[in-house]
Amino acid sequence: MASHSGTESVLVQGDVGNIELLVDTPRAPICGVAVITHPHPLQGGSAGHKVPHVLAKTLASRGYLAVRPNFRGVGATEGEHDAGTGESLDTIAVVEHLRQAYSGLPLVLAGFSFGAYVIARAAEMLSHRGIHCPHLILAGTPWGTVDGQRSYETPPVPSTTLVIHGERDERVALSAVFDWARPQSLPIVVVPGANHFFTGKLSTLERLVGGYLDHLPGTEAVQL
């Protein structure tokens, strides 16, 4: 039996126009809301990418309304790529939309690659607004100079964040992620043999995320 009732495309208003959301609604009663962000749009990343799709499927199977926004210039989302700043503001706009539509439900924020950077920034910005998001799921998190051209200063994240990284990540060296995590005393879950896109390891990614969600205390999650 499918864990959700299908994917719906929805438009909400952001700072520079419409934001397209891919929404997976669980068949079971909604127990929480999750926002999942995608890899770099200038390298073909979109909400339909296989890793955000797996994250959304896993969350929906646990009763979460799984919401995947397309970043600026992708799909039906308006605007142009903004190197993470505008994307973080749009992510916050999506969270605010969900706060109104699903008041009182726990929130989980998840991101992959560039999307992990955006989620970390959005969580920091939300915290400055008094909205604390203790439960983040980050995979392939960039730090420092990536691919010899883009540089990421990913902010610290809550100690309850699940960070997953491939042992053989060719985009973001495992050592770089440890350099980011070490000052935070933040554990990293390493998937042996996995590359940046978790090729052939998506079932492992799904299992790790599912285990994290299964032990998530709802009373500790931020309430929408």
ROBAPA-338306 format. One record per residue (C-alpha): residue in three letters; chain; x, y, z. Coordinates in nm, 4 decimals, decimal comma, padded with zeros to 6 digits. Layout:
<sites>
<site code="ALA" unit="A" c1="X" c2="Y" c3="Z"/>
...
</sites>
This chain:
<sites>
<site code="MET" unit="A" c1="00,0000" c2="00,0000" c3="00,0000"/>
<site code="ALA" unit="A" c1="00,1268" c2="00,3468" c3="-00,0849"/>
<site code="SER" unit="A" c1="00,2336" c2="00,5559" c3="00,2133"/>
<site code="HIS" unit="A" c1="00,0869" c2="00,8739" c3="00,0680"/>
<site code="SER" unit="A" c1="-00,1994" c2="00,9774" c3="-00,1562"/>
<site code="GLY" unit="A" c1="00,0090" c2="01,1187" c3="-00,4401"/>
<site code="THR" unit="A" c1="00,2069" c2="01,4343" c3="-00,5093"/>
<site code="GLU" unit="A" c1="00,0269" c2="01,7640" c3="-00,5600"/>
<site code="SER" unit="A" c1="00,1742" c2="02,0871" c3="-00,6970"/>
<site code="VAL" unit="A" c1="00,0730" c2="02,3987" c3="-00,5022"/>
<site code="LEU" unit="A" c1="00,1719" c2="02,7642" c3="-00,5412"/>
<site code="VAL" unit="A" c1="00,2288" c2="02,9972" c3="-00,2441"/>
<site code="GLN" unit="A" c1="00,3485" c2="03,3561" c3="-00,2410"/>
<site code="GLY" unit="A" c1="00,7125" c2="03,4388" c3="-00,1681"/>
<site code="ASP" unit="A" c1="00,9136" c2="03,7603" c3="-00,1609"/>
<site code="VAL" unit="A" c1="00,9680" c2="03,7659" c3="-00,5386"/>
<site code="GLY" unit="A" c1="00,6623" c2="03,5774" c3="-00,6626"/>
<site code="ASN" unit="A" c1="00,5162" c2="03,2304" c3="-00,6581"/>
<site code="ILE" unit="A" c1="00,6893" c2="02,9368" c3="-00,4892"/>
<site code="GLU" unit="A" c1="00,5968" c2="02,5964" c3="-00,6254"/>
<site code="LEU" unit="A" c1="00,5524" c2="02,3234" c3="-00,3645"/>
<site code="LEU" unit="A" c1="00,5395" c2="01,9519" c3="-00,4287"/>
<site code="VAL" unit="A" c1="00,3201" c2="01,8196" c3="-00,1478"/>
<site code="ASP" unit="A" c1="00,2928" c2="01,4543" c3="-00,0417"/>
<site code="THR" unit="A" c1="00,0000" c2="01,3938" c3="00,1923"/>
<site code="PRO" unit="A" c1="00,0156" c2="01,0817" c3="00,4118"/>
<site code="ARG" unit="A" c1="-00,2719" c2="00,8358" c3="00,4027"/>
<site code="ALA" unit="A" c1="-00,2695" c2="00,8233" c3="00,7819"/>
<site code="PRO" unit="A" c1="-00,3725" c2="01,1280" c3="00,9868"/>
<site code="ILE" unit="A" c1="-00,1093" c2="01,4014" c3="00,9616"/>
<site code="CYS" unit="A" c1="00,1166" c2="01,3909" c3="01,2686"/>
<site code="GLY" unit="A" c1="00,3557" c2="01,6679" c3="01,1597"/>
<site code="VAL" unit="A" c1="00,4807" c2="01,8823" c3="00,8744"/>
<site code="ALA" unit="A" c1="00,8156" c2="01,8600" c3="00,6964"/>
<site code="VAL" unit="A" c1="00,9884" c2="02,0959" c3="00,4533"/>
<site code="ILE" unit="A" c1="01,2468" c2="01,9281" c3="00,2286"/>
<site code="THR" unit="A" c1="01,4867" c2="02,1259" c3="00,0088"/>
<site code="HIS" unit="A" c1="01,6747" c2="02,0199" c3="-00,3033"/>
<site code="PRO" unit="A" c1="02,0301" c2="02,0359" c3="-00,4490"/>
<site code="HIS" unit="A" c1="02,1816" c2="02,3237" c3="-00,6441"/>
<site code="PRO" unit="A" c1="01,9434" c2="02,4530" c3="-00,9148"/>
<site code="LEU" unit="A" c1="02,2277" c2="02,5649" c3="-01,1427"/>
<site code="GLN" unit="A" c1="02,3383" c2="02,2021" c3="-01,1590"/>
<site code="GLY" unit="A" c1="01,9983" c2="02,0593" c3="-01,2360"/>
<site code="GLY" unit="A" c1="01,8659" c2="02,0319" c3="-00,8810"/>
<site code="SER" unit="A" c1="01,4907" c2="02,0417" c3="-00,8283"/>
<site code="ALA" unit="A" c1="01,2245" c2="01,9252" c3="-00,5854"/>
<site code="GLY" unit="A" c1="01,1873" c2="01,6162" c3="-00,8036"/>
<site code="HIS" unit="A" c1="01,5490" c2="01,5044" c3="-00,7446"/>
<site code="LYS" unit="A" c1="01,5810" c2="01,1470" c3="-00,6205"/>
<site code="VAL" unit="A" c1="01,7251" c2="01,2334" c3="-00,2777"/>
<site code="PRO" unit="A" c1="01,4564" c2="01,4898" c3="-00,1752"/>
<site code="HIS" unit="A" c1="01,2024" c2="01,2447" c3="-00,3186"/>
<site code="VAL" unit="A" c1="01,3291" c2="00,9671" c3="-00,0901"/>
<site code="LEU" unit="A" c1="01,3292" c2="01,2030" c3="00,2083"/>
<site code="ALA" unit="A" c1="00,9704" c2="01,3066" c3="00,1307"/>
<site code="LYS" unit="A" c1="00,8597" c2="00,9447" c3="00,0860"/>
<site code="THR" unit="A" c1="01,0145" c2="00,8477" c3="00,4197"/>
<site code="LEU" unit="A" c1="00,8529" c2="01,1388" c3="00,6007"/>
<site code="ALA" unit="A" c1="00,5119" c2="01,0766" c3="00,4430"/>
<site code="SER" unit="A" c1="00,5319" c2="00,7105" c3="00,5450"/>
<site code="ARG" unit="A" c1="00,5658" c2="00,8298" c3="00,9064"/>
<site code="GLY" unit="A" c1="00,2583" c2="01,0538" c3="00,8840"/>
<site code="TYR" unit="A" c1="00,4252" c2="01,3832" c3="00,7925"/>
<site code="LEU" unit="A" c1="00,2874" c2="01,6194" c3="00,5326"/>
<site code="ALA" unit="A" c1="00,6006" c2="01,6359" c3="00,3157"/>
<site code="VAL" unit="A" c1="00,6474" c2="01,9687" c3="00,1356"/>
<site code="ARG" unit="A" c1="00,9228" c2="02,0140" c3="-00,1253"/>
<site code="PRO" unit="A" c1="00,9613" c2="02,3726" c3="-00,2503"/>
<site code="ASN" unit="A" c1="01,1296" c2="02,4399" c3="-00,5823"/>
<site code="PHE" unit="A" c1="01,3941" c2="02,7079" c3="-00,5474"/>
<site code="ARG" unit="A" c1="01,3870" c2="03,0326" c3="-00,7456"/>
<site code="GLY" unit="A" c1="01,3878" c2="02,9791" c3="-01,1200"/>
<site code="VAL" unit="A" c1="01,3025" c2="02,6087" c3="-01,0937"/>
<site code="GLY" unit="A" c1="00,9724" c2="02,4670" c3="-01,2112"/>
<site code="ALA" unit="A" c1="00,6898" c2="02,7120" c3="-01,1508"/>
<site code="THR" unit="A" c1="00,8830" c2="02,9055" c3="-00,8831"/>
<site code="GLU" unit="A" c1="00,9475" c2="03,2636" c3="-00,9893"/>
<site code="GLY" unit="A" c1="01,2662" c2="03,4673" c3="-00,9444"/>
<site code="GLU" unit="A" c1="01,6331" c2="03,3956" c3="-01,0077"/>
<site code="HIS" unit="A" c1="01,8945" c2="03,1946" c3="-00,8207"/>
<site code="ASP" unit="A" c1="02,0202" c2="03,3919" c3="-00,5186"/>
<site code="ALA" unit="A" c1="02,3113" c2="03,1803" c3="-00,3882"/>
<site code="GLY" unit="A" c1="02,1199" c2="03,0707" c3="-00,0788"/>
<site code="THR" unit="A" c1="01,9958" c2="03,4000" c3="00,0641"/>
<site code="GLY" unit="A" c1="01,6690" c2="03,4311" c3="-00,1267"/>
<site code="GLU" unit="A" c1="01,6232" c2="03,0547" c3="-00,1089"/>
<site code="SER" unit="A" c1="01,6455" c2="03,0687" c3="00,2710"/>
<site code="LEU" unit="A" c1="01,3898" c2="03,3504" c3="00,2819"/>
<site code="ASP" unit="A" c1="01,1590" c2="03,1500" c3="00,0563"/>
<site code="THR" unit="A" c1="01,1964" c2="02,8467" c3="00,2831"/>
<site code="ILE" unit="A" c1="01,0939" c2="03,0632" c3="00,5776"/>
<site code="ALA" unit="A" c1="00,7946" c2="03,1869" c3="00,3768"/>
<site code="VAL" unit="A" c1="00,6915" c2="02,8240" c3="00,3230"/>
<site code="VAL" unit="A" c1="00,7283" c2="02,7531" c3="00,6955"/>
<site code="GLU" unit="A" c1="00,5152" c2="03,0567" c3="00,7780"/>
<site code="HIS" unit="A" c1="00,2503" c2="02,9407" c3="00,5299"/>
<site code="LEU" unit="A" c1="00,2436" c2="02,6002" c3="00,6987"/>
<site code="ARG" unit="A" c1="00,2301" c2="02,7585" c3="01,0438"/>
<site code="GLN" unit="A" c1="-00,0984" c2="02,9165" c3="00,9430"/>
<site code="ALA" unit="A" c1="-00,2403" c2="02,6137" c3="00,7648"/>
<site code="TYR" unit="A" c1="-00,1328" c2="02,3471" c3="01,0183"/>
<site code="SER" unit="A" c1="-00,1087" c2="02,5255" c3="01,3497"/>
<site code="GLY" unit="A" c1="-00,0003" c2="02,3088" c3="01,6415"/>
<site code="LEU" unit="A" c1="00,1741" c2="02,0320" c3="01,4466"/>
<site code="PRO" unit="A" c1="00,5456" c2="01,9505" c3="01,4899"/>
<site code="LEU" unit="A" c1="00,7882" c2="02,0684" c3="01,2211"/>
<site code="VAL" unit="A" c1="01,0860" c2="01,8871" c3="01,0696"/>
<site code="LEU" unit="A" c1="01,3267" c2="02,0578" c3="00,8269"/>
<site code="ALA" unit="A" c1="01,5288" c2="01,8455" c3="00,5838"/>
<site code="GLY" unit="A" c1="01,7712" c2="01,9281" c3="00,3048"/>
<site code="PHE" unit="A" c1="02,0173" c2="01,7693" c3="00,0670"/>
<site code="SER" unit="A" c1="02,3397" c2="01,9235" c3="-00,0662"/>
<site code="PHE" unit="A" c1="02,2777" c2="02,2948" c3="-00,1427"/>
<site code="GLY" unit="A" c1="01,9380" c2="02,2369" c3="00,0168"/>
<site code="ALA" unit="A" c1="02,1080" c2="02,1327" c3="00,3422"/>
<site code="TYR" unit="A" c1="02,2916" c2="02,4659" c3="00,3437"/>
<site code="VAL" unit="A" c1="01,9617" c2="02,6478" c3="00,2865"/>
<site code="ILE" unit="A" c1="01,7894" c2="02,4548" c3="00,5655"/>
<site code="ALA" unit="A" c1="02,0704" c2="02,5340" c3="00,8116"/>
<site code="ARG" unit="A" c1="02,0480" c2="02,9031" c3="00,7226"/>
<site code="ALA" unit="A" c1="01,6686" c2="02,9062" c3="00,7433"/>
<site code="ALA" unit="A" c1="01,6762" c2="02,7346" c3="01,0832"/>
<site code="GLU" unit="A" c1="01,9219" c2="02,9953" c3="01,2113"/>
<site code="MET" unit="A" c1="01,7058" c2="03,2793" c3="01,0804"/>
<site code="LEU" unit="A" c1="01,3922" c2="03,1256" c3="01,2318"/>
<site code="SER" unit="A" c1="01,5712" c2="03,0929" c3="01,5660"/>
<site code="HIS" unit="A" c1="01,6473" c2="03,4651" c3="01,5567"/>
<site code="ARG" unit="A" c1="01,2714" c2="03,5179" c3="01,5161"/>
<site code="GLY" unit="A" c1="01,2014" c2="03,3070" c3="01,8236"/>
<site code="ILE" unit="A" c1="01,1002" c2="02,9954" c3="01,6268"/>
<site code="HIS" unit="A" c1="01,3328" c2="02,7138" c3="01,7302"/>
<site code="CYS" unit="A" c1="01,3574" c2="02,4094" c3="01,5044"/>
<site code="PRO" unit="A" c1="01,5375" c2="02,1339" c3="01,6977"/>
<site code="HIS" unit="A" c1="01,4874" c2="01,8594" c3="01,4406"/>
<site code="LEU" unit="A" c1="01,6804" c2="01,8913" c3="01,1166"/>
<site code="ILE" unit="A" c1="01,7820" c2="01,6218" c3="00,8688"/>
<site code="LEU" unit="A" c1="02,0839" c2="01,7139" c3="00,6539"/>
<site code="ALA" unit="A" c1="02,2472" c2="01,4993" c3="00,3864"/>
<site code="GLY" unit="A" c1="02,5517" c2="01,5863" c3="00,1766"/>
<site code="THR" unit="A" c1="02,5968" c2="01,9116" c3="00,3691"/>
<site code="PRO" unit="A" c1="02,8398" c2="02,1528" c3="00,1984"/>
<site code="TRP" unit="A" c1="03,1130" c2="02,3312" c3="00,3919"/>
<site code="GLY" unit="A" c1="03,4051" c2="02,5382" c3="00,2709"/>
<site code="THR" unit="A" c1="03,4982" c2="02,5459" c3="-00,0967"/>
<site code="VAL" unit="A" c1="03,3055" c2="02,2943" c3="-00,3056"/>
<site code="ASP" unit="A" c1="03,4026" c2="02,1900" c3="-00,6595"/>
<site code="GLY" unit="A" c1="03,6775" c2="02,4526" c3="-00,6474"/>
<site code="GLN" unit="A" c1="03,4364" c2="02,7393" c3="-00,7031"/>
<site code="ARG" unit="A" c1="03,1471" c2="02,7772" c3="-00,4575"/>
<site code="SER" unit="A" c1="03,2149" c2="02,8508" c3="-00,0915"/>
<site code="TYR" unit="A" c1="02,9739" c2="02,7705" c3="00,1912"/>
<site code="GLU" unit="A" c1="02,9746" c2="02,9047" c3="00,5445"/>
<site code="THR" unit="A" c1="02,7066" c2="02,6706" c3="00,6742"/>
<site code="PRO" unit="A" c1="02,5944" c2="02,7898" c3="01,0198"/>
<site code="PRO" unit="A" c1="02,5885" c2="02,5682" c3="01,3291"/>
<site code="VAL" unit="A" c1="02,2780" c2="02,3565" c3="01,3791"/>
<site code="PRO" unit="A" c1="02,0965" c2="02,2156" c3="01,6849"/>
<site code="SER" unit="A" c1="02,2603" c2="01,9200" c3="01,8594"/>
<site code="THR" unit="A" c1="01,9517" c2="01,7107" c3="01,7761"/>
<site code="THR" unit="A" c1="02,0195" c2="01,7390" c3="01,4005"/>
<site code="LEU" unit="A" c1="02,0690" c2="01,4210" c3="01,1988"/>
<site code="VAL" unit="A" c1="02,3665" c2="01,4694" c3="00,9646"/>
<site code="ILE" unit="A" c1="02,4293" c2="01,1974" c3="00,7036"/>
<site code="HIS" unit="A" c1="02,7253" c2="01,1955" c3="00,4669"/>
<site code="GLY" unit="A" c1="02,8703" c2="00,9593" c3="00,2091"/>
<site code="GLU" unit="A" c1="03,2147" c2="00,8156" c3="00,2767"/>
<site code="ARG" unit="A" c1="03,3152" c2="00,8758" c3="-00,0852"/>
<site code="ASP" unit="A" c1="03,1354" c2="01,2041" c3="-00,1427"/>
<site code="GLU" unit="A" c1="03,3122" c2="01,3549" c3="-00,4442"/>
<site code="ARG" unit="A" c1="03,1474" c2="01,6981" c3="-00,4085"/>
<site code="VAL" unit="A" c1="03,1951" c2="01,7622" c3="-00,0361"/>
<site code="ALA" unit="A" c1="03,4899" c2="01,5823" c3="00,1226"/>
<site code="LEU" unit="A" c1="03,4022" c2="01,3946" c3="00,4392"/>
<site code="SER" unit="A" c1="03,6917" c2="01,5719" c3="00,6121"/>
<site code="ALA" unit="A" c1="03,5290" c2="01,9091" c3="00,5361"/>
<site code="VAL" unit="A" c1="03,2044" c2="01,8050" c3="00,7033"/>
<site code="PHE" unit="A" c1="03,3989" c2="01,6916" c3="01,0090"/>
<site code="ASP" unit="A" c1="03,5710" c2="02,0332" c3="01,0150"/>
<site code="TRP" unit="A" c1="03,2239" c2="02,1918" c3="01,0268"/>
<site code="ALA" unit="A" c1="03,0840" c2="01,9499" c3="01,2837"/>
<site code="ARG" unit="A" c1="03,3839" c2="01,9300" c3="01,5175"/>
<site code="PRO" unit="A" c1="03,3408" c2="02,2706" c3="01,6892"/>
<site code="GLN" unit="A" c1="02,9753" c2="02,1810" c3="01,7472"/>
<site code="SER" unit="A" c1="03,0551" c2="01,8331" c3="01,8864"/>
<site code="LEU" unit="A" c1="02,7996" c2="01,7201" c3="01,6307"/>
<site code="PRO" unit="A" c1="02,7924" c2="01,3507" c3="01,5349"/>
<site code="ILE" unit="A" c1="02,8043" c2="01,2564" c3="01,1653"/>
<site code="VAL" unit="A" c1="02,6464" c2="00,9366" c3="01,0339"/>
<site code="VAL" unit="A" c1="02,8747" c2="00,8083" c3="00,7556"/>
<site code="VAL" unit="A" c1="02,7360" c2="00,5754" c3="00,4885"/>
<site code="PRO" unit="A" c1="03,0230" c2="00,3475" c3="00,3782"/>
<site code="GLY" unit="A" c1="03,0953" c2="00,3596" c3="00,0061"/>
<site code="ALA" unit="A" c1="02,8305" c2="00,6247" c3="-00,0650"/>
<site code="ASN" unit="A" c1="02,8960" c2="00,9086" c3="-00,3082"/>
<site code="HIS" unit="A" c1="02,7397" c2="01,2545" c3="-00,2902"/>
<site code="PHE" unit="A" c1="02,4120" c2="01,1390" c3="-00,4418"/>
<site code="PHE" unit="A" c1="02,3941" c2="00,8161" c3="-00,2386"/>
<site code="THR" unit="A" c1="02,3876" c2="00,6143" c3="-00,5614"/>
<site code="GLY" unit="A" c1="02,2945" c2="00,2569" c3="-00,4736"/>
<site code="LYS" unit="A" c1="02,2603" c2="00,3619" c3="-00,1086"/>
<site code="LEU" unit="A" c1="01,9200" c2="00,5310" c3="-00,1076"/>
<site code="SER" unit="A" c1="01,7667" c2="00,2450" c3="00,0888"/>
<site code="THR" unit="A" c1="02,0300" c2="00,3036" c3="00,3579"/>
<site code="LEU" unit="A" c1="01,9492" c2="00,6746" c3="00,3598"/>
<site code="GLU" unit="A" c1="01,5799" c2="00,5919" c3="00,3930"/>
<site code="ARG" unit="A" c1="01,6466" c2="00,3539" c3="00,6815"/>
<site code="LEU" unit="A" c1="01,8589" c2="00,6078" c3="00,8699"/>
<site code="VAL" unit="A" c1="01,6037" c2="00,8849" c3="00,8305"/>
<site code="GLY" unit="A" c1="01,3209" c2="00,6506" c3="00,9244"/>
<site code="GLY" unit="A" c1="01,5022" c2="00,5448" c3="01,2409"/>
<site code="TYR" unit="A" c1="01,5555" c2="00,9085" c3="01,3371"/>
<site code="LEU" unit="A" c1="01,1874" c2="00,9898" c3="01,2841"/>
<site code="ASP" unit="A" c1="01,0718" c2="00,6806" c3="01,4735"/>
<site code="HIS" unit="A" c1="01,2515" c2="00,8069" c3="01,7838"/>
<site code="LEU" unit="A" c1="01,1506" c2="01,1691" c3="01,7471"/>
<site code="PRO" unit="A" c1="00,9777" c2="01,2998" c3="02,0611"/>
<site code="GLY" unit="A" c1="00,6855" c2="01,4998" c3="01,9249"/>
<site code="THR" unit="A" c1="00,6718" c2="01,7095" c3="02,2403"/>
<site code="GLU" unit="A" c1="01,0219" c2="01,8413" c3="02,1694"/>
<site code="ALA" unit="A" c1="00,9593" c2="01,9373" c3="01,8066"/>
<site code="VAL" unit="A" c1="00,8791" c2="02,2968" c3="01,7348"/>
<site code="GLN" unit="A" c1="00,5049" c2="02,3495" c3="01,7226"/>
<site code="LEU" unit="A" c1="00,3662" c2="02,5183" c3="01,4145"/>
</sites>
